[in-house]
C-alpha cells in the first residue's frame, strides 16, 4: 500500500541500505504487540508473503482466506491483507501470550517495522518511521539482520519488480472500465497468489509469471 506523506514529518531524514545500521532494536518488543493490533487492513501481502505462509502452514491460498487473510481493493486492484480480529485482539496469528506464532515466516511488512520503504526511480531505500513504535531507547541493528531474509538480494529484486508492476497497473486502472479492471484484478490474483509456487524456487517461478504479465500488459 502506497503512502503519500511528508518524509520529514515521519522519519529521521535518513535513507538506509540493507547493510546500514538503524535504531530499530526493541529487545524483542518485551511483550508489546501493539503493532499487531491496530493496523486495520494496512498489512497488504505480496506473493512472497503468501508463498511463505502456504509453505510453512502446509495449506493453499483458499485455506488462508477467511481465517487469516481477506481481500480488499487497493488503489483499484484486489489484493490480500492480514485479517485482524475485532475488539483490539489483533492479528489472527498472535498466540495467547500476544506473541507472533509465525515469527520465522512472518510477512515482509511485519519484518520491516518500524522501517518503511521509499520507492524512487525504479528502486527503493529503507527509512526509519520515528513515531510508529512506542518502544524507547531502541538499539542499533544492521537492517539485513533485522529483516532476517535468506538471499536478501533476490528478495529485494522481487520487491522492486512487484511494486513497480503493481503501481503501473494501479495507475492505468483509473482509465479502465469496470469489466476490464475486474479482469486484470482476477488475473493478478490468480497468477501471483492463487496458483501455487512449487518447491523452494519462488523467485524463479515469480520471474516467469512477472515476464508473462508484462508481456500480456504490453499487448493488451
N, C-alpha and C positions, 0 to 999 in steps of 0.2 A: 504494500500500500504506500503510495507516494504521498509525501507531506510537503506542503509549501509553507515554510516558516523562515523566520529571521535567525540565521545561524548564530549571530552574535548574542541573541537572547537565550538560546537553549544549550550552547556549547561553551567550551573553554577557548574557542577560537583556533584550535589546532586541528590539523588533518594528519591522520596516522596511517602508516602501513602496518601490515601484519607482523613485521619484525620489530616494531616500536613497542615501547612500554607506556602504559597509561594507568592512571589511578582508578582501577576497576576492582581490585581485590576487596572482598567483603567478608572474609573469614567464613566462607560457605553460608553466608546470609544469617548465621547464628539463629536459625529457626524462623526467620522472617520469610513470608511468602506473599507479601503484598503485591509484588509484580505479577503474580499468577492468579490474582483475584479480580482486579479492577481494570481489565483491559478490553472489555466488550468483545467485539468481533475483529479487533485490530491485528490479531496474530494470523495473518494470511499465510497459507502454506504454499511452498513451491514444490515442484516434482521431487526433489531430493528429500524434502521433509517427509512426504507421504511414502516414498520408497523406503526410507529408514523405519518408519512406523510399521509398514506392512512386513518388512523383512524380520524385524525383531519381535513383533507380536504375532507373526505367522497367520496373517489374515489379509484379505484383499481390501480394495477401496470401499466396496459396499459394506464390508464388516465394520469399518471405522465410521462410516457415515451414520449420523443419527445419534450414536452413543458418544463418540469423541469428536466428530467433525460435523460441520454444517456448511451449506453452500450459501453464498451471498454474492450480489453483484458489486464488483469493484471497478469503478470507472467504466461501466458498460459491459464488463466481461465477468462471467460467472466463475468464481474461484472458491476453493475450500478454505475454511479457517477453523481454528480450535474452538470447540463448543465450551462455553462456560455455564456452570450451574447457577441457579438463582440464589438470592439472599447472601451474596458475598462468599459462597462456598468455593467459587473459582473453578479453575481448570479441572476437568474430569480425571486427569492423571495425577492429581495430588492425593497422597495417601492420608490415613487417619491422623498422622502427625504433621500434616501440612508440608510434607516433603515431596519432591518430584519422583514419581515411580518410574519415569522413563529417562532419567538424567543422562545416561550413557548414550542415548539416541534421540535426545530432545531436538526440536526444530531449530533451524538457524536463527530465527528471531529471538528465541529464548537464550541461545548461546551468546548472542551479541550483547544483550542487555548488561549494563546501561550504555553500551555503544550503539551507534547507528551507522548507516552507510550514506555517503554523499556521492551521488552519481553525476559525473561530468565527462563530456567528450568521449563517450564510449567506454569509460572505465569507472572506478569508484575508489574512494578512500574511506577510512573509518573516522568517526568523530565521537567525542565523549558528551553524552547528554548529562549536564551537570545537575539538573533538578529532578530527574526521574527516579533515582534510588534514594531512599531516606537514610541509608546506612552512612554514618560519618566515618572520618578517619580511614578512608579506603587506602589500600596499599598499591604500589606499582606492580603490575604484572605484564609480561610480554603478551601481546594480543594473540599471537598464534597459539600460545599455551592456553590462554583463556578460552579460545574457541574450541580447542581440542578436536580438530577435524583432521583425519588422516588424508594425505595427499591434498593439502590445502590449495596448492596451485591449480589443480584440476577443479576443485570446488569453486574457487574464485572466478575461473574462466566460465564455468557453468552459470554462476550468479550473474555475470555481465551479460552473457548471451540471453538468458531468460528475461532479465529486467528489460533490456532494450527491445527484444522481440515483443514482449507484452506491452511495453509503452507504445510501440508502433501501432499495435492492434487497438489499444485504448484510444489513441489519438484519432485513428481513422474510424473508430466506432461511432464517433459523433456524426459522421456523414452517412452511415448505413441506415437502411430502413430496418424495421423490427425483425422481419423474417431473415434478412441477411445476417444481422447481428446475432440472432439466436443460433443460426447455422454455424458461425465461426466460434461462438462460445462453446457449443456442444463438441465441435471438432477439437478444440484445445483441451477441453475437459477429458474427452475420450482418449486422445492420443498421448497426453502428457501425465494423466493421473489414473484413469480407469484401467487402461491397458497395462498389464503388469510388466515390470522390468525383470528379466530373467537373470538369475545368478548374482554375481558380485560386480559385473561391469556396468554400473549405472551410467557412467559418463560416456562410454562408447555408444550405448543404446540411445541416450539422450541426444548425442550429436547427430545420429541418423534421423531421429524424429525432428530435431531442430532444422536440419537441412531440408527435409521433406516439407516442413511447414513454411520455411522461407520460400521454397520453390512454388508451393501452392499459393502463397500470398502474392508472389510476383506475377503469377499467371491468372489471377482471378479476373 
